[in-house]
């Protein structure tokens, strides 16, 4: 079965969020299970691209409205990621460094999708499934079924995976001509709330859509930035599949980015040495429970709640808890956290930015990982934390609800709280401190969470089952 994954991100080529981690792992695991899965993404002038060798496997020109553009399809020569990787390079559009935030982003992603469809059409390829990820490839299902140049693709099933339903990629109807020779009687499929909405179009046109956790499938019907009614109408097309993690990359036994590797058997000593290394870097005491946060400092992640919650937790437990924060985002939140670091240098340390090796050390060396998210379609951070014996402290939403059971419940191993507010966070921090002080119980939980299976083996099988379910219609 031949699968094309279309995505704006793929680790380690270009990563902004969890989308990159998923697309960088899922095809690899699918190929290990016997599929022929590839990734097709835009070209970015980044380190991975510069340091690897590429073959031009196709080149042509196409149109973006009245504008002709030249494009190349590049293939990474060795399949070093465990799957064939293709880049769509378009001089003047897709030849830049950053993934997002250019003023002509709409034109960039439309051209990317048009170039992909032109390539597989003109090279006479007929994949079994085209798997689109988020709105950046959301126009592909509509174009396959309702654009005249691609009529030969009309019987190929399309699947959409929604990693974050808050972002739709909507743009004005004045840009309709950029889509080329489409059936104008079908433009209602593009429309939502007065604009062309690629995510809405994908939900309407794809054969099936998935969300990255079962709970998030339900949450989209009441929390999707204006698409709630659409998800209610199309709910029978949806399936929730919890993301996995790449257990080869995220493995405390072999991870080259942490100073002390450890397994379940060597958990106590190994994790303590990593905690010592992390605390030494941030000038924190190793004698206190260390609660960390990794992520974007934005409201979606509940980051605006952190300054107040952390300050009040420190005041409630003077000398009794440490906090370590790694992230970047809203300037106001960054400044508030840096002020906290100045006020409580012995109990709070902040790193503004993102550093992959440091993130691995934080997962390995922390006692708890705090995730107060307002919205969390799946969340991967809590899965990484579990892998490294770090107890997640999470708000009960989305994939956090599906992957973390409170230690007060039968079979539980994490800490959950209900509301995204400072009071619930402070209470959860108090529970974490209490658990830390009960050393035998904490060690038992650490061993339990390291034995959990959140690998892509499980999740990849669910995607394959979904693909297989479409076979009678192929």
C-alpha positions in Angstrom: 0.0 0.0 0.0 1.5 3.3 -1.1 0.9 6.3 1.1 1.9 10.0 0.7 1.9 12.1 3.9 1.6 15.8 3.2 2.8 18.1 5.9 4.3 21.6 6.5 6.6 20.1 9.2 8.7 17.0 9.7 11.3 16.3 12.4 14.3 16.7 12.0 13.9 18.8 8.8 11.7 21.5 10.1 10.0 21.6 13.5 7.7 24.2 15.1 5.5 21.9 17.2 4.2 18.4 17.7 3.1 18.1 14.0 6.8 17.6 13.1 7.3 14.8 15.6 4.3 12.9 14.3 5.2 13.2 10.7 8.8 12.4 11.4 7.8 9.1 13.1 4.5 7.7 11.8 5.8 6.9 8.2 8.8 5.2 9.6 6.8 2.8 11.8 4.3 2.2 8.9 7.2 1.2 6.6 8.4 -1.2 9.3 5.0 -2.8 9.2 5.2 -3.3 5.4 3.6 -0.2 3.9 5.3 2.2 1.4 4.9 5.5 3.2 6.6 8.7 2.1 6.6 12.3 3.2 6.2 15.3 0.9 6.8 18.7 2.5 7.8 22.2 1.4 11.5 23.0 1.0 13.1 25.1 3.7 16.7 26.4 3.7 17.6 24.7 6.9 20.5 22.7 8.4 19.1 19.2 7.6 18.6 20.2 4.0 22.1 21.7 3.7 23.8 18.7 5.3 22.3 16.0 3.2 22.3 15.0 -0.5 19.3 15.4 -2.7 18.3 14.2 -6.2 16.0 16.2 -8.4 13.3 13.5 -9.3 10.9 15.9 -11.2 10.8 19.4 -12.4 8.2 21.4 -14.2 6.2 24.6 -14.2 2.7 25.4 -13.2 0.4 28.3 -12.5 -0.7 30.2 -9.4 -3.6 32.1 -10.9 -1.9 34.0 -13.8 1.5 33.6 -12.3 3.7 30.9 -13.7 6.0 29.2 -11.2 8.8 26.7 -11.7 9.2 23.9 -9.2 11.4 20.9 -8.4 10.7 17.8 -6.4 13.8 16.8 -4.5 14.3 13.4 -2.8 16.7 12.7 0.1 19.2 10.2 -1.4 19.5 7.6 1.4 16.1 7.5 3.1 18.0 8.1 6.3 14.8 8.9 8.2 13.3 5.5 7.6 11.1 6.6 4.7 11.4 8.4 1.4 11.4 12.2 2.0 10.5 14.6 -0.8 10.7 18.4 -0.8 8.8 20.8 -3.0 11.2 23.6 -4.0 9.8 26.7 -5.6 12.1 29.6 -6.2 10.7 32.8 -4.7 8.1 30.9 -2.6 9.4 27.7 -1.1 13.1 28.4 -0.7 13.2 30.2 2.6 14.4 29.4 6.1 11.2 29.8 8.2 8.2 27.5 8.1 5.5 30.1 8.9 4.6 33.8 9.2 5.5 35.1 5.8 3.0 37.7 4.3 2.5 35.4 1.2 1.9 32.2 3.3 -1.4 31.5 1.5 0.4 31.6 -1.8 3.2 29.4 -0.5 0.9 26.6 0.7 -1.4 26.7 -2.3 1.6 26.4 -4.7 3.0 23.5 -2.6 -0.3 21.6 -3.0 -0.6 22.4 -6.7 3.0 21.3 -7.3 2.5 18.0 -5.5 -0.7 17.2 -7.4 1.0 18.2 -10.7 3.9 15.9 -9.9 1.9 12.8 -9.2 -0.5 13.5 -12.0 2.2 14.1 -14.7 4.4 11.3 -13.5 1.4 8.9 -13.6 1.6 7.9 -9.9 -1.5 6.4 -8.3 -1.0 6.1 -4.5 -3.4 4.1 -2.5 -3.9 6.9 0.2 -3.1 10.5 0.3 -2.8 11.5 4.0 -3.0 15.3 4.7 -1.9 16.8 7.9 -3.6 20.1 9.1 -4.8 23.0 6.9 -1.5 23.4 5.0 -2.4 20.5 2.8 -6.2 20.9 3.3 -7.0 22.0 -0.2 -5.7 18.7 -1.7 -8.9 16.7 -1.2 -11.0 19.4 -2.9 -8.5 19.8 -5.8 -8.3 16.0 -6.3 -12.1 15.7 -6.7 -13.1 19.0 -8.2 -10.2 20.5 -10.2 -10.2 19.4 -13.9 -6.4 18.8 -14.2 -6.5 16.1 -11.5 -9.6 14.1 -12.6 -7.4 10.9 -12.7 -6.9 11.2 -9.0 -10.6 11.4 -8.1 -10.9 7.8 -6.9 -8.0 7.9 -4.5 -9.0 8.1 -0.8 -7.8 11.0 1.2 -7.4 11.2 5.0 -7.0 14.3 7.0 -5.3 14.3 10.4 -6.1 17.4 12.6 -3.3 18.2 14.9 -4.7 21.5 16.0 -8.2 22.6 15.0 -7.6 26.2 16.1 -5.7 27.0 12.9 -7.7 27.0 9.6 -5.5 28.8 7.1 -8.6 30.8 5.9 -8.2 33.4 3.2 -10.3 35.8 1.1 -12.4 34.9 -1.9 -10.3 37.3 -4.0 -7.7 34.6 -4.1 -10.0 31.9 -5.6 -8.3 32.1 -8.9 -5.1 30.7 -7.3 -6.8 27.3 -7.2 -6.8 27.1 -11.0 -9.3 25.3 -13.2 -11.9 24.1 -10.6 -15.5 23.2 -10.9 -17.1 26.5 -9.8 -20.4 24.8 -8.9 -18.5 23.1 -6.0 -17.0 26.2 -4.4 -19.5 25.8 -1.4 -17.2 23.1 -0.3 -14.4 25.7 0.2 -16.5 28.1 2.2 -16.9 28.6 5.9 -17.9 31.8 7.6 -17.5 33.9 4.5 -14.0 32.9 3.6 -12.1 30.1 1.8 -11.2 27.8 4.7 -8.8 25.0 3.9 -9.4 23.0 7.1 -13.1 23.2 6.6 -12.7 22.2 2.9 -10.6 19.2 3.9 -13.1 18.0 6.5 -15.9 18.3 4.0 -14.0 16.6 1.1 -11.8 13.9 2.7 -13.0 10.4 3.0 -12.1 10.2 6.7 -10.5 12.5 9.2 -8.7 11.7 12.4 -7.8 13.7 15.5 -4.7 13.0 17.5 -6.6 11.8 20.5 -10.1 10.3 21.1 -11.1 13.1 23.5 -10.0 15.8 21.1 -12.4 14.4 18.5 -15.3 15.2 20.9 -13.8 18.6 21.9 -13.7 19.9 18.3 -17.5 19.9 18.4 -17.4 22.7 21.0 -13.9 24.1 20.8 -12.5 24.6 17.3 -12.4 28.3 16.6 -15.6 28.6 14.7 -15.8 25.1 13.1 -17.8 23.5 15.9 -21.0 23.0 13.9 -19.0 21.5 10.9 -17.4 19.0 13.2 -20.8 18.1 14.7 -22.2 17.6 11.2 -19.2 15.5 10.0 -18.7 13.6 13.3 -19.4 10.2 11.7 -16.3 10.6 9.4 -14.0 11.2 12.4 -11.8 8.8 14.4 -9.6 9.6 17.4 -6.2 8.0 17.4 -3.8 8.9 20.2 -0.3 9.9 18.9 2.6 7.7 19.7 6.2 8.7 20.3 9.4 7.5 18.6 10.8 5.2 21.2 14.1 5.0 19.4 14.7 8.8 19.7 13.1 9.0 23.2 14.8 6.2 25.0 16.5 7.0 28.4 18.6 3.8 28.0 20.3 5.1 24.8 19.6 8.8 24.6 22.9 10.6 23.6 21.6 13.9 24.8 21.5 13.1 28.5 24.5 12.7 30.7 23.4 9.5 32.4 21.5 6.8 30.6 19.1 4.6 32.7 16.5 1.9 32.4 13.8 0.8 34.8 16.4 -1.3 36.7 18.8 1.6 37.1 16.1 4.3 37.4 16.8 5.6 40.9 20.6 6.2 40.4 20.4 7.3 36.7 17.6 9.8 37.1 19.3 11.3 40.2 22.5 11.9 38.2 20.5 13.6 35.4 18.7 15.7 38.0 22.0 16.7 39.5 23.2 17.8 36.0 20.0 19.7 35.3 20.1 21.4 38.7 23.8 22.3 38.3 23.0 24.0 35.0 20.3 26.1 36.5 21.8 26.5 40.0 19.0 24.8 41.8 19.1 22.4 44.8 18.7 18.7 44.2 17.1 18.2 47.6 13.7 19.6 46.5 11.1 18.3 44.1 11.8 19.7 40.6 8.7 20.7 38.6 9.3 21.6 35.0 7.5 23.1 32.0 8.5 22.8 28.4 6.5 24.5 25.6 5.2 27.6 23.9 4.5 30.4 26.3 1.0 31.1 25.0 -2.5 31.0 26.3 -3.3 27.7 24.6 -0.7 26.1 26.8 -1.9 27.8 29.9 1.4 29.6 30.1 -0.1 32.9 31.2 -1.3 31.1 34.4 2.3 30.0 35.3 3.7 33.2 36.9 0.9 33.6 39.4 0.7 29.9 40.2 4.4 29.4 40.5 4.9 32.5 42.8 2.0 31.4 45.1 3.3 27.8 45.2 6.8 29.0 46.2 5.3 31.2 48.9 3.2 28.3 50.1 6.2 26.0 50.2 9.2 28.2 51.0 12.3 26.2 50.3 10.1 23.2 49.4 9.9 23.1 45.6 11.9 24.1 42.5 10.6 25.1 39.1 12.4 25.0 35.8 10.8 26.4 32.6 11.9 26.1 29.0 10.0 27.9 26.3 9.3 31.0 24.3 6.2 32.9 23.3 4.3 35.9 24.5 6.7 38.7 25.6 4.6 39.6 28.7 4.7 36.0 30.0 8.4 35.7 29.3 9.0 38.9 31.2 6.9 37.8 34.2 8.8 34.5 34.4 12.2 36.2 34.2 11.0 38.5 37.0 10.1 35.4 39.1 13.6 34.0 38.4 15.0 37.3 39.8 12.7 37.2 42.8 13.3 33.6 43.6 16.7 32.6 42.2 17.0 29.6 44.4 13.7 28.1 43.4 12.9 29.2 39.9 15.0 29.1 36.7 13.9 30.1 33.2 15.4 29.4 29.7 13.8 31.5 27.0 14.0 29.7 23.7 14.0 26.1 22.7 17.0 23.7 22.8 16.5 20.1 21.9 19.3 18.6 24.0 18.2 20.7 26.9 14.7 19.5 26.5 15.9 15.8 26.8 17.8 16.7 29.9 14.7 18.4 31.4 12.6 15.3 30.8 15.2 13.0 32.3 16.2 15.2 35.3 12.8 16.5 36.4 10.6 14.9 39.0 7.4 16.3 37.5 6.3 17.9 34.2 3.6 20.5 34.4 1.1 20.9 31.5 -1.8 23.4 32.4 -3.1 23.5 28.8 -6.4 25.1 27.9 -6.2 23.1 24.6 -4.1 20.0 24.0 -5.2 17.9 21.0 -2.8 15.2 22.0 0.3 16.4 23.7 3.6 14.6 23.3 5.4 16.2 26.2 3.6 14.1 28.8 4.4 10.9 26.8 8.1 11.9 26.7 8.0 12.5 30.4 6.4 9.1 31.1 9.2 7.5 29.1 11.8 9.1 31.3 10.1 8.3 34.6 8.9 11.9 35.1 5.4 12.2 36.6 3.1 14.4 34.5 0.9 17.0 36.2 -1.7 17.8 33.6 -5.1 19.5 33.1 -7.8 17.1 32.2 -8.3 18.0 28.5 -7.7 16.4 25.1 -4.9 13.9 24.8 -3.8 14.6 28.4 -7.0 13.1 29.6 -6.5 10.1 27.3 -2.9 9.4 28.3 -2.7 10.2 32.0 -4.6 8.5 34.9 -4.5 10.3 38.3 -2.5 8.3 40.8 -5.5 8.6 43.2 -7.5 6.3 40.8 -7.0 2.6 40.2 -3.9 1.9 38.2 -3.1 5.7 38.2 0.4 7.2 37.7 0.0 10.9 37.1 -1.6 14.0 38.6 -4.6 15.6 36.9 -6.6 18.8 37.7 -9.8 20.1 36.2 -9.8 23.8 35.7 -7.2 26.0 33.8 -6.6 28.4 36.7 -4.0 29.2 39.3 -5.9 27.6 42.2 -6.0 24.1 40.5 -2.4 24.3 39.5 -1.3 25.2 43.1 -3.3 22.3 44.5 -1.8 20.0 42.0 1.7 21.2 42.9 0.9 20.5 46.5 -0.1 17.0 45.6 3.2 16.6 43.7 5.2 17.7 46.7 3.3 15.2 48.9 4.0 12.4 46.4 7.7 13.3 46.3 8.0 13.1 50.0 6.5 9.5 49.9 9.6 8.1 48.3 8.6 4.4 48.0 5.3 5.4 46.3 7.1 7.7 44.0 9.6 5.1 42.9 6.8 2.6 42.3 5.0 5.1 40.1 8.2 5.9 38.2 8.7 2.3 37.4 5.1 1.9 36.3 5.2 4.8 33.9 8.5 3.8 32.3 6.8 0.4 31.4 3.8 2.0 29.7 3.6 1.6 25.9 2.9 4.8 24.0 5.0 3.8 21.1 4.1 4.4 17.5 3.7 0.6 17.1 0.3 0.8 18.6 -0.8 4.0 16.9 0.6 3.1 13.5 -1.5 -0.1 13.5 -4.7 2.0 14.1 -3.9 4.1 11.1 -3.2 1.0 9.0 -6.6 -0.4 10.1 -8.2 2.9 9.0 -6.5 2.7 5.6 -7.6 -0.9 5.2 -11.2 0.1 5.9 -11.2 2.2 2.8 -10.0 -0.7 0.5 -13.4 -1.8 -0.6 -14.1 1.6 -1.9 -10.7 1.9 -3.8 
